[in-house]
Amino acid sequence: MTVRDVGRALSDRDLAHTTVMTVLDRLAKKGVVQRTREGRAWRYRPAASRENYVSELMFDALGQTGDRDAALAAFVRSMSGPEAEALRRALAESDEP
């Protein structure tokens, strides 16, 4: 998306074009979005999928606890049956060669 595209998508927030441009520039410098030149404009896209981003947030949160095992156990206990099953499948797939 271009800055203009993002501004249109956020039109309900009444943001100035320069504000959107500044935020996207900062996100690009932090590696959250990637940008490529397209004529006189920049085109922005996510640097990672939403799933990868959330996974990084989870690892960061685990790094902030003094007891990773306890935090993981509490997380697993809060899961629904289908979520726990999805976790079991993912763990089984990660053990495959």
C-alpha positions as CSV (number, residue, x, y, z in Angstrom):
1,M,0.0,0.0,0.0
2,T,1.1,3.6,-0.6
3,V,0.8,6.3,2.1
4,R,-2.3,7.5,0.3
5,D,-3.8,4.0,0.4
6,V,-3.1,3.7,4.1
7,G,-4.6,7.1,4.8
8,R,-7.7,6.2,2.9
9,A,-8.0,3.0,4.9
10,L,-7.8,5.0,8.1
11,S,-10.1,7.8,6.9
12,D,-12.3,7.4,9.9
13,R,-9.4,8.7,12.1
14,D,-8.9,12.0,10.3
15,L,-5.1,11.7,10.1
16,A,-2.9,14.1,8.2
17,H,-1.1,12.6,5.2
18,T,2.2,13.6,6.8
19,T,1.4,11.8,10.0
20,V,0.7,8.5,8.1
21,M,3.9,9.0,6.1
22,T,6.0,9.6,9.3
23,V,4.5,6.5,11.0
24,L,5.2,4.3,8.0
25,D,8.7,5.6,7.7
26,R,9.4,4.8,11.4
27,L,7.9,1.4,11.0
28,A,10.1,0.8,8.0
29,K,13.2,1.8,10.0
30,K,12.2,-0.6,12.8
31,G,11.7,-3.4,10.3
32,V,8.0,-3.8,10.9
33,V,7.2,-2.9,7.3
34,Q,9.2,-3.1,4.1
35,R,9.1,-0.5,1.4
36,T,10.0,-0.3,-2.2
37,R,10.1,2.7,-4.5
38,E,7.3,3.0,-7.0
39,G,7.8,6.1,-9.1
40,R,7.8,9.0,-6.7
41,A,6.0,7.1,-4.0
42,W,6.9,4.3,-1.6
43,R,4.9,1.1,-1.5
44,Y,4.7,-0.5,2.0
45,R,4.0,-4.1,3.0
46,P,4.3,-6.1,6.2
47,A,7.7,-7.4,6.9
48,A,6.3,-10.6,8.4
49,S,2.9,-12.3,8.6
50,R,0.6,-11.5,11.4
51,E,1.2,-15.0,12.8
52,N,5.0,-14.5,12.9
53,Y,4.5,-11.1,14.5
54,V,2.3,-12.5,17.2
55,S,4.8,-15.4,17.7
56,E,7.6,-12.8,18.3
57,L,5.4,-11.0,20.8
58,M,4.8,-14.2,22.7
59,F,8.5,-15.0,22.8
60,D,9.2,-11.4,24.0
61,A,6.6,-11.9,26.8
62,L,8.1,-15.2,27.8
63,G,11.5,-13.5,28.1
64,Q,10.0,-11.0,30.6
65,T,9.0,-13.7,33.1
66,G,11.4,-15.2,35.7
67,D,9.8,-18.6,35.2
68,R,9.2,-19.5,31.5
69,D,7.9,-23.0,32.4
70,A,5.3,-21.6,34.8
71,A,4.2,-19.0,32.2
72,L,3.9,-21.7,29.5
73,A,1.9,-24.0,31.8
74,A,-0.5,-21.2,32.7
75,F,-0.9,-20.4,29.0
76,V,-1.6,-24.0,28.1
77,R,-4.2,-24.3,31.0
78,S,-6.1,-21.3,29.6
79,M,-6.5,-22.9,26.2
80,S,-9.7,-24.4,24.8
81,G,-9.8,-28.0,23.7
82,P,-9.4,-27.2,20.0
83,E,-6.6,-24.8,20.7
84,A,-4.8,-27.5,22.8
85,E,-5.2,-29.9,20.0
86,A,-3.8,-27.5,17.5
87,L,-0.8,-27.0,19.8
88,R,-0.3,-30.8,20.0
89,R,-0.4,-31.1,16.2
90,A,2.2,-28.3,15.9
91,L,4.5,-29.9,18.4
92,A,4.2,-33.3,16.7
93,E,5.0,-31.6,13.3
94,S,8.0,-29.9,14.8
95,D,9.4,-33.2,16.0
96,E,9.2,-34.7,12.5
97,P,12.6,-34.9,10.6
